[in-house]
Amino acid sequence: MKPLSFTWLGHSTFLFVSPGGTRILADPWLATNPSCPEASKKIRELDLMLVTHGHDDHTADAVAVARATGARVIAPYELGVWLQRKGLQQVTGMNPGGTLSALGLSITMVRADHSSSVLDDGRVVYAGVASGYVIRFEDGLTIYYAGDTAVFGDMRLIGELYHPVIAFLPIGDLYTMGPEQAARACELVGARQVVPMHYGTFPALTGTPARLRELVEPCGVEVLELKPGETAR
């Protein structure tokens, strides 16, 4: 098996390639994402899509990419129903606490502290609870993809139950936690590496990887800062 690789496509969108070769897209915002490189705006091959909540900066390309690739979509239950109404066939709805097996992976939906809605014909439509995911890959490596969230005390349980090695955490502030809360999240989860996301896309998102690094590297946590389009292995 090859090691896990992941490419940051800007904001909170990541393309993972699992050790077994499964291609997974998290929170697909591509076409109108100002941080997404032009060469990455079209996904031609995909096996699985994970969506954490309904906001447009996490779902804007979910329907188009799923239709184009035939990928299976996993989402919070109510958001999954909405995606099915948009014509998607391979949609699995979940709720926090649930675990499913898909394509050799173990995927657990976990809590996030955030809101969730979609704009549908100009109306704000409830899209279920916001969530994060814990993913265990074929070789046993486990990651925590937090989605949009504030820090919350039960992140400690995520660490105790699943022992993620890498945490993907929002740091932009205003709509999610900033670097100070994210540093506390690192401590609660116990991950050895943190990949910052959901920052820098708009002027309002003021949190920076540099500030996160100041807070967590003295505690032995490595900050893996990627540029949009860059791949880590």
C-alpha positions as a Markdown table, in Angstrom:
| # | Residue | x | y | z |
|---|---|---|---|---|
| 1 | Met | 0.0 | 0.0 | 0.0 |
| 2 | Lys | 1.0 | 3.6 | -0.6 |
| 3 | Pro | 0.9 | 6.2 | 2.2 |
| 4 | Leu | -2.1 | 8.4 | 2.5 |
| 5 | Ser | -1.9 | 11.6 | 0.4 |
| 6 | Phe | -4.1 | 14.7 | 0.5 |
| 7 | Thr | -4.3 | 17.8 | -1.6 |
| 8 | Trp | -5.6 | 21.1 | -0.3 |
| 9 | Leu | -7.9 | 22.7 | -2.9 |
| 10 | Gly | -8.4 | 25.8 | -0.8 |
| 11 | His | -10.7 | 26.8 | 2.0 |
| 12 | Ser | -11.9 | 23.5 | 3.5 |
| 13 | Thr | -11.8 | 21.3 | 0.3 |
| 14 | Phe | -9.4 | 18.4 | 0.4 |
| 15 | Leu | -8.8 | 15.5 | -2.1 |
| 16 | Phe | -7.6 | 12.4 | -0.2 |
| 17 | Val | -6.1 | 9.3 | -1.9 |
| 18 | Ser | -6.2 | 6.5 | 0.5 |
| 19 | Pro | -3.5 | 3.8 | 0.9 |
| 20 | Gly | -5.7 | 1.5 | -1.2 |
| 21 | Gly | -6.2 | 4.1 | -3.9 |
| 22 | Thr | -9.7 | 5.3 | -3.0 |
| 23 | Arg | -10.2 | 9.0 | -4.0 |
| 24 | Ile | -12.2 | 11.0 | -1.4 |
| 25 | Leu | -13.3 | 14.6 | -1.7 |
| 26 | Ala | -14.2 | 16.5 | 1.4 |
| 27 | Asp | -16.5 | 19.6 | 1.3 |
| 28 | Pro | -16.4 | 20.3 | -2.4 |
| 29 | Trp | -16.2 | 24.0 | -3.3 |
| 30 | Leu | -14.3 | 24.3 | -6.5 |
| 31 | Ala | -15.7 | 26.4 | -9.4 |
| 32 | Thr | -16.2 | 29.6 | -7.5 |
| 33 | Asn | -13.6 | 29.1 | -4.7 |
| 34 | Pro | -11.1 | 31.9 | -5.1 |
| 35 | Ser | -8.4 | 29.8 | -3.4 |
| 36 | Cys | -8.8 | 26.8 | -5.6 |
| 37 | Pro | -6.2 | 26.5 | -8.4 |
| 38 | Glu | -7.7 | 26.6 | -11.9 |
| 39 | Ala | -6.2 | 23.2 | -12.7 |
| 40 | Ser | -8.1 | 21.7 | -9.7 |
| 41 | Lys | -11.5 | 23.1 | -10.4 |
| 42 | Lys | -12.7 | 19.9 | -12.2 |
| 43 | Ile | -12.6 | 16.5 | -10.6 |
| 44 | Arg | -12.8 | 13.7 | -13.2 |
| 45 | Glu | -12.3 | 10.6 | -11.0 |
| 46 | Leu | -13.8 | 10.2 | -7.6 |
| 47 | Asp | -15.0 | 7.3 | -5.4 |
| 48 | Leu | -16.4 | 9.0 | -2.3 |
| 49 | Met | -17.5 | 12.4 | -1.2 |
| 50 | Leu | -17.9 | 13.6 | 2.4 |
| 51 | Val | -19.9 | 16.7 | 3.2 |
| 52 | Thr | -20.0 | 18.1 | 6.7 |
| 53 | His | -22.8 | 20.7 | 6.5 |
| 54 | Gly | -24.9 | 22.6 | 4.1 |
| 55 | His | -23.2 | 26.0 | 3.6 |
| 56 | Asp | -22.4 | 26.9 | 0.1 |
| 57 | Asp | -18.6 | 27.1 | 0.8 |
| 58 | His | -18.8 | 23.4 | 1.5 |
| 59 | Thr | -21.4 | 22.1 | -0.8 |
| 60 | Ala | -21.4 | 24.3 | -3.9 |
| 61 | Asp | -20.0 | 21.6 | -6.3 |
| 62 | Ala | -21.4 | 18.5 | -4.5 |
| 63 | Val | -24.2 | 17.8 | -7.0 |
| 64 | Ala | -22.1 | 18.6 | -10.1 |
| 65 | Val | -19.1 | 16.5 | -9.0 |
| 66 | Ala | -21.2 | 13.6 | -7.8 |
| 67 | Arg | -23.1 | 13.5 | -11.1 |
| 68 | Ala | -19.9 | 13.7 | -13.2 |
| 69 | Thr | -18.0 | 11.0 | -11.3 |
| 70 | Gly | -20.7 | 8.7 | -9.9 |
| 71 | Ala | -19.1 | 9.0 | -6.5 |
| 72 | Arg | -21.0 | 7.9 | -3.4 |
| 73 | Val | -21.9 | 10.8 | -1.1 |
| 74 | Ile | -22.0 | 10.7 | 2.7 |
| 75 | Ala | -23.7 | 13.6 | 4.5 |
| 76 | Pro | -25.8 | 14.5 | 7.5 |
| 77 | Tyr | -29.2 | 13.0 | 7.1 |
| 78 | Glu | -31.3 | 16.1 | 6.2 |
| 79 | Leu | -28.6 | 17.3 | 3.8 |
| 80 | Gly | -28.5 | 13.9 | 2.3 |
| 81 | Val | -32.2 | 14.1 | 1.6 |
| 82 | Trp | -31.8 | 17.5 | -0.1 |
| 83 | Leu | -29.0 | 16.1 | -2.3 |
| 84 | Gln | -31.2 | 13.2 | -3.3 |
| 85 | Arg | -33.9 | 15.7 | -4.2 |
| 86 | Lys | -31.4 | 17.3 | -6.5 |
| 87 | Gly | -31.1 | 14.0 | -8.4 |
| 88 | Leu | -28.2 | 12.2 | -6.7 |
| 89 | Gln | -28.7 | 8.4 | -6.3 |
| 90 | Gln | -25.8 | 7.2 | -4.2 |
| 91 | Val | -26.3 | 9.2 | -1.0 |
| 92 | Thr | -25.9 | 7.9 | 2.5 |
| 93 | Gly | -27.3 | 10.0 | 5.3 |
| 94 | Met | -25.8 | 9.7 | 8.8 |
| 95 | Asn | -26.0 | 11.4 | 12.2 |
| 96 | Pro | -23.2 | 12.0 | 14.7 |
| 97 | Gly | -22.1 | 8.9 | 16.5 |
| 98 | Gly | -22.7 | 6.6 | 13.6 |
| 99 | Thr | -20.0 | 4.6 | 11.8 |
| 100 | Leu | -20.2 | 2.9 | 8.4 |
| 101 | Ser | -17.8 | 1.0 | 6.3 |
| 102 | Ala | -17.3 | 2.2 | 2.7 |
| 103 | Leu | -14.7 | 1.1 | 0.1 |
| 104 | Gly | -12.4 | -0.4 | 2.8 |
| 105 | Leu | -12.6 | 2.7 | 5.1 |
| 106 | Ser | -14.3 | 3.2 | 8.4 |
| 107 | Ile | -16.1 | 6.5 | 8.6 |
| 108 | Thr | -17.5 | 7.9 | 11.8 |
| 109 | Met | -19.6 | 11.1 | 11.9 |
| 110 | Val | -18.8 | 13.2 | 14.9 |
| 111 | Arg | -20.2 | 16.4 | 16.4 |
| 112 | Ala | -19.4 | 19.9 | 15.2 |
| 113 | Asp | -20.5 | 23.2 | 16.8 |
| 114 | His | -21.8 | 25.1 | 13.8 |
| 115 | Ser | -25.0 | 25.9 | 11.9 |
| 116 | Ser | -26.1 | 24.2 | 8.7 |
| 117 | Ser | -28.4 | 25.3 | 5.9 |
| 118 | Val | -28.7 | 25.5 | 2.1 |
| 119 | Leu | -30.0 | 28.2 | -0.1 |
| 120 | Asp | -32.7 | 26.7 | -2.4 |
| 121 | Asp | -34.5 | 29.0 | -4.8 |
| 122 | Gly | -33.6 | 31.9 | -2.5 |
| 123 | Arg | -34.9 | 30.3 | 0.6 |
| 124 | Val | -32.8 | 29.2 | 3.6 |
| 125 | Val | -33.5 | 25.5 | 4.1 |
| 126 | Tyr | -32.5 | 23.6 | 7.2 |
| 127 | Ala | -29.8 | 21.0 | 6.4 |
| 128 | Gly | -29.5 | 19.0 | 9.6 |
| 129 | Val | -26.7 | 19.2 | 12.1 |
| 130 | Ala | -23.2 | 20.2 | 11.2 |
| 131 | Ser | -20.7 | 17.4 | 11.6 |
| 132 | Gly | -17.1 | 16.3 | 11.3 |
| 133 | Tyr | -15.6 | 12.9 | 10.3 |
| 134 | Val | -13.2 | 10.5 | 11.7 |
| 135 | Ile | -11.7 | 8.3 | 8.9 |
| 136 | Arg | -9.7 | 5.1 | 9.5 |
| 137 | Phe | -7.9 | 4.1 | 6.3 |
| 138 | Glu | -7.0 | 0.6 | 5.1 |
| 139 | Asp | -3.6 | 0.7 | 6.8 |
| 140 | Gly | -5.1 | 1.8 | 10.2 |
| 141 | Leu | -4.1 | 5.4 | 10.0 |
| 142 | Thr | -6.9 | 7.6 | 11.5 |
| 143 | Ile | -7.6 | 11.3 | 10.8 |
| 144 | Tyr | -10.1 | 13.8 | 12.2 |
| 145 | Tyr | -11.6 | 16.1 | 9.6 |
| 146 | Ala | -13.4 | 18.6 | 11.8 |
| 147 | Gly | -15.5 | 20.6 | 9.3 |
| 148 | Asp | -16.6 | 24.0 | 10.5 |
| 149 | Thr | -16.7 | 24.1 | 14.3 |
| 150 | Ala | -15.9 | 25.9 | 17.5 |
| 151 | Val | -13.8 | 24.0 | 20.1 |
| 152 | Phe | -15.9 | 21.9 | 22.4 |
| 153 | Gly | -15.0 | 19.7 | 25.4 |
| 154 | Asp | -16.1 | 16.4 | 23.8 |
| 155 | Met | -13.2 | 16.7 | 21.4 |
| 156 | Arg | -11.3 | 14.9 | 24.2 |
| 157 | Leu | -13.7 | 11.9 | 23.6 |
| 158 | Ile | -12.8 | 11.9 | 19.9 |
| 159 | Gly | -9.2 | 11.6 | 20.9 |
| 160 | Glu | -9.8 | 8.9 | 23.5 |
| 161 | Leu | -12.1 | 6.8 | 21.2 |
| 162 | Tyr | -10.3 | 7.1 | 17.8 |
| 163 | His | -6.7 | 8.3 | 18.4 |
| 164 | Pro | -6.4 | 10.4 | 15.2 |
| 165 | Val | -2.9 | 11.1 | 14.1 |
| 166 | Ile | -3.7 | 14.1 | 11.9 |
| 167 | Ala | -6.4 | 16.7 | 12.7 |
| 168 | Phe | -7.8 | 19.0 | 10.0 |
| 169 | Leu | -9.0 | 22.1 | 11.8 |
| 170 | Pro | -10.5 | 25.4 | 10.8 |
| 171 | Ile | -8.6 | 28.4 | 12.1 |
| 172 | Gly | -10.1 | 31.4 | 10.3 |
| 173 | Asp | -12.1 | 32.8 | 13.2 |
| 174 | Leu | -15.5 | 34.6 | 12.9 |
| 175 | Tyr | -17.5 | 31.7 | 11.4 |
| 176 | Thr | -15.3 | 29.0 | 13.1 |
| 177 | Met | -12.7 | 28.8 | 15.8 |
| 178 | Gly | -9.6 | 30.8 | 15.4 |
| 179 | Pro | -6.0 | 29.7 | 16.2 |
| 180 | Glu | -6.4 | 30.0 | 20.0 |
| 181 | Gln | -9.4 | 27.6 | 20.1 |
| 182 | Ala | -7.8 | 25.4 | 17.4 |
| 183 | Ala | -4.7 | 25.1 | 19.7 |
| 184 | Arg | -6.9 | 23.9 | 22.5 |
| 185 | Ala | -8.6 | 21.5 | 20.1 |
| 186 | Cys | -5.2 | 20.0 | 19.2 |
| 187 | Glu | -4.6 | 19.4 | 22.9 |
| 188 | Leu | -8.0 | 17.8 | 23.4 |
| 189 | Val | -7.8 | 15.5 | 20.3 |
| 190 | Gly | -4.2 | 14.6 | 20.9 |
| 191 | Ala | -3.2 | 14.6 | 17.2 |
| 192 | Arg | 0.5 | 14.8 | 16.4 |
| 193 | Gln | -0.1 | 16.8 | 13.2 |
| 194 | Val | -2.6 | 19.6 | 12.5 |
| 195 | Val | -3.5 | 20.8 | 9.0 |
| 196 | Pro | -5.1 | 24.3 | 9.2 |
| 197 | Met | -8.1 | 25.1 | 6.9 |
| 198 | His | -10.9 | 27.6 | 6.4 |
| 199 | Tyr | -8.6 | 30.6 | 6.6 |
| 200 | Gly | -7.5 | 33.3 | 4.2 |
| 201 | Thr | -10.2 | 32.8 | 1.7 |
| 202 | Phe | -11.9 | 36.1 | 2.6 |
| 203 | Pro | -10.6 | 39.2 | 4.5 |
| 204 | Ala | -12.9 | 38.3 | 7.4 |
| 205 | Leu | -11.0 | 35.0 | 8.0 |
| 206 | Thr | -8.1 | 36.5 | 9.9 |
| 207 | Gly | -6.6 | 33.4 | 11.7 |
| 208 | Thr | -3.2 | 32.3 | 10.4 |
| 209 | Pro | -1.1 | 29.2 | 10.4 |
| 210 | Ala | 1.7 | 31.2 | 11.9 |
| 211 | Arg | -0.3 | 32.0 | 15.0 |
| 212 | Leu | -1.4 | 28.4 | 15.3 |
| 213 | Arg | 2.3 | 27.3 | 15.0 |
| 214 | Glu | 3.3 | 29.7 | 17.8 |
| 215 | Leu | 0.8 | 28.1 | 20.1 |
| 216 | Val | 1.2 | 24.4 | 19.4 |
| 217 | Glu | 4.7 | 23.7 | 18.2 |
| 218 | Pro | 6.1 | 24.2 | 21.8 |
| 219 | Cys | 3.8 | 21.4 | 22.8 |
| 220 | Gly | 5.2 | 19.1 | 20.1 |
| 221 | Val | 2.4 | 19.4 | 17.6 |
| 222 | Glu | 3.5 | 19.8 | 13.9 |
| 223 | Val | 1.6 | 22.3 | 11.8 |
| 224 | Leu | 1.4 | 21.1 | 8.2 |
| 225 | Glu | 0.7 | 24.3 | 6.2 |
| 226 | Leu | -0.2 | 23.6 | 2.6 |
| 227 | Lys | -0.6 | 26.0 | -0.3 |
| 228 | Pro | -3.7 | 25.5 | -2.4 |
| 229 | Gly | -3.0 | 22.7 | -4.9 |
| 230 | Glu | -0.2 | 21.3 | -2.8 |
| 231 | Thr | -0.1 | 17.6 | -1.9 |
| 232 | Ala | 1.2 | 16.0 | 1.3 |
| 233 | Arg | 2.2 | 12.4 | 1.7 |
